[in-house]
């Protein structure tokens, strides 16, 4: 593997880490209705675990209420059970062919827990990026010695990895800070 491939792979993996964090943060309840809260809730649908977004249309009805319209009306009770057992603290209500889900504002204690959870998720993502950095630098040093590259080439590549790491760490910080602000905004 040459140095360019190592740099590309490192950047790609860091991008995936940031994307994963972003998806996970979208699923944390802030007190405002957000379709991402329910998109990945697993519903037992005819014996297989299926994402809710594949079984129903999810929309924001009001600032603190979601509206779920199942594509198959027979799946309504399965969807309600899945939301209740997802551990999100939401209480779905059947309303004709649709389901309404009120999203209450979290209590002060719950907000503190959520902030801690968000910070931990951010720290885990940073650790993953640093691990990618470590692996990339190790690969660069190994490739540099195998291909007898100059120290300047190796050090320049290491600096590129450091720049990628700083860029991705800053993006993680930005996502975490924004989510914490959303949680603390009552």
C-alpha positions in Angstrom: 0.0 0.0 0.0 1.5 3.4 -0.9 1.3 6.6 1.1 -1.5 8.1 -0.9 -3.7 5.1 -0.3 -3.0 5.2 3.4 -3.9 8.9 3.5 -7.1 8.3 1.5 -8.2 5.4 3.7 -7.5 7.4 6.9 -9.5 10.3 5.7 -12.4 8.0 4.6 -12.5 6.2 7.9 -12.5 9.5 9.8 -15.3 10.7 7.6 -17.3 7.6 8.4 -16.7 8.2 12.1 -18.0 11.7 11.9 -21.0 10.6 9.8 -21.8 7.8 12.4 -21.6 10.4 15.2 -23.9 12.7 13.3 -26.5 9.9 12.8 -26.3 8.9 16.5 -26.7 12.5 17.7 -29.8 13.0 15.5 -31.5 10.2 17.5 -31.1 11.9 20.9 -34.2 13.6 22.1 -33.9 17.3 22.7 -37.5 18.2 23.5 -38.3 19.3 19.9 -40.0 16.8 17.6 -37.5 15.4 15.1 -38.1 12.6 12.7 -34.6 11.2 13.3 -35.8 10.2 16.8 -37.8 7.4 15.3 -36.2 6.6 11.9 -34.0 3.8 13.2 -36.5 2.3 15.8 -36.6 -1.4 15.0 -40.1 -2.8 14.4 -40.8 -6.6 14.5 -42.6 -6.8 11.2 -43.6 -10.3 10.2 -40.7 -11.8 12.1 -37.9 -9.5 10.9 -36.5 -6.4 12.6 -37.2 -3.5 10.2 -36.4 0.3 10.6 -39.5 2.3 11.2 -38.7 4.6 8.3 -39.2 1.6 5.9 -42.6 0.9 7.3 -44.2 4.3 7.7 -44.0 8.0 6.8 -42.7 10.0 9.7 -43.4 13.8 9.8 -43.4 16.6 12.3 -47.0 17.5 13.1 -46.2 20.3 15.6 -43.1 21.5 17.4 -43.5 18.7 20.0 -45.4 16.1 18.1 -44.6 13.5 15.4 -47.1 11.9 13.1 -46.5 8.4 11.8 -48.5 7.1 8.8 -47.9 3.4 8.4 -47.8 2.2 4.8 -49.5 -1.0 5.9 -52.3 -0.3 8.4 -51.9 -3.8 9.9 -48.5 -2.8 11.2 -49.8 0.0 13.4 -49.8 -2.1 16.6 -46.3 -3.4 15.9 -45.1 0.1 15.4 -46.7 1.3 18.7 -45.1 -1.6 20.6 -41.7 -0.8 19.1 -41.8 2.9 20.0 -42.9 2.1 23.6 -40.1 -0.5 24.0 -37.4 1.6 22.3 -36.5 3.3 25.6 -37.0 6.8 24.3 -39.6 7.8 26.9 -42.2 8.4 24.2 -45.9 7.5 24.4 -47.5 6.8 21.0 -51.2 7.3 20.6 -53.2 5.6 17.8 -55.4 8.1 15.9 -57.3 6.5 13.1 -54.9 5.2 10.5 -52.0 7.3 11.9 -50.0 7.3 15.1 -49.3 10.5 17.1 -46.2 10.7 19.3 -45.8 13.6 21.7 -42.2 14.5 22.5 -42.1 16.0 26.0 -39.4 18.4 27.1 -36.8 16.5 29.1 -36.5 17.3 32.8 -33.4 19.1 34.1 -31.9 15.8 35.4 -32.6 14.1 32.0 -31.0 17.0 30.2 -27.8 16.6 32.3 -27.8 12.8 31.5 -28.2 13.6 27.8 -25.4 16.2 27.8 -23.2 13.6 29.5 -24.2 11.0 26.9 -23.5 13.4 24.0 -20.1 14.3 25.4 -19.2 10.6 25.8 -20.3 10.0 22.2 -18.1 12.9 21.0 -15.1 11.6 23.0 -15.6 8.1 21.6 -15.6 9.6 18.1 -12.4 11.6 18.8 -10.7 8.4 20.1 -11.7 6.6 16.9 -10.1 9.4 14.9 -7.0 9.3 16.9 -6.8 5.6 16.5 -7.1 6.1 12.7 -4.3 8.7 12.9 -2.1 6.2 14.9 -2.7 3.4 12.3 -2.1 5.8 9.4 1.2 7.1 10.8 2.3 3.5 11.5 1.5 2.6 7.9 3.3 5.7 6.6 6.4 4.9 8.6 6.4 1.3 7.5 5.8 2.2 3.8 8.5 4.9 4.0 11.1 2.4 5.3 10.0 -0.3 2.8 10.1 2.0 -0.2 13.2 3.9 1.1 11.4 7.3 1.0 13.0 10.5 2.2 12.3 11.7 5.7 10.7 14.8 4.2 8.2 12.8 2.3 7.3 10.7 5.4 7.1 13.8 7.7 5.0 15.6 5.1 2.6 12.7 5.0 2.4 12.6 8.8 1.6 16.3 8.8 -1.3 15.6 6.3 -2.6 12.9 8.6 -2.4 15.4 11.6 -4.3 18.0 9.5 -7.0 15.5 8.7 -7.2 14.5 12.4 -7.6 18.2 13.4 -10.2 18.8 10.8 -12.3 15.8 11.8 -11.9 16.5 15.6 -13.0 20.1 15.0 -16.1 18.8 13.2 -16.8 16.4 16.0 -16.5 19.3 18.5 -18.9 21.4 16.4 -21.5 18.6 16.3 -21.3 18.0 20.0 -21.5 21.7 20.9 -24.5 22.2 18.7 -26.3 19.1 20.1 -25.6 20.2 23.7 -27.0 23.7 22.9 -30.1 22.0 21.5 -30.5 19.9 24.6 -30.0 22.8 27.0 -32.4 25.1 25.0 -35.7 24.8 26.9 
